[in-house]
């Protein structure tokens, strides 16, 4: 029924992906809270006090008469000032940072917070998409923008880059992916370069069709979201191949 079936994963981690697709796809459809603030990193300088203890020295003359001469040192106290600063950090990463070789297992809590890591941008000119892309598949990450499935390939590399996104909530970045046709462009870019993929086909699959996240021997991209809009009954999947 499908003209493109990437190689299946048979590792234990890949078997866990059965639940991952349903989890991530549901996340790509729902969500009604505003993005949470990025966790703050706090740097503190600890005060240090240096104290020199007083010392008394007694000198005894080598005669029958004993003379004691007390000598006392001065105590010096130095105190540093404690300074506390708070910095909000959005981590940035390039597409060529070390990656796993296959998609990770699904998180146990799709609503848990995770680091906000920006991977670059994704553009789909045909439907007006120009968005920051993030690393992660939890709802909290997808609320910021489309999320790269950790462990799947990175743009420009051999393998299958898998990206999920909201269709009817928050930014609705994948709302109109059903309008894409063969030949339309999907562009990934960051400081290391720009990678252009051409759509091969758009297909509707079932939530159990987790083969869409399987690695491929050549550079491919897979975008997915829930279908129809506002429903989790099926998934709409865009398959694309690297062309430049």
C-alpha angles and dihedrals in degrees: 000000000000127000094205120051113167118212111284122244115234101176120112090250090054093050088058088059088077089083093034096070094053090046096050095040091053088050090053090060106040142045129115105186127090117255112279120241116265113260112266123236115215124202119196131187111212119222116245126202121196118197128186110207118227115256128203121197123196120204119199118197115226094243136087088267114076120210121189117203112189116210119191126190123213120252114231121196122196121186125188123209120248115230124189124193132178122211129185110216131194105192117225127206136180124232090251099062114121111289137188118252097238139022114289124241115272118269116255091228116039091189097053118115120252135178114289104235119178114211101182130271139311120207130187105180095188092065100027099254117157109153143148111254122217138201112248145057103225121113090246090061096042088054087067095048144297112333131221114223104240112242095025117111123284123235114284094018129106109267140050119305107204120201128179128193145173119269105183106016139060109352094353089214094168096039094119103034087118087073093063119107135184111298098026113132132245112189127196119189143170137145091297096059149287124283123194124201126188120219112248099182145333116229138180113224138172124261089251093059093099091154087092090081095052118124117256130209092234131048107279137156130216122193120185143176139159122290138244097024110270094015133094094203095107142001129243111214130192116203119198140172130218111257103164 
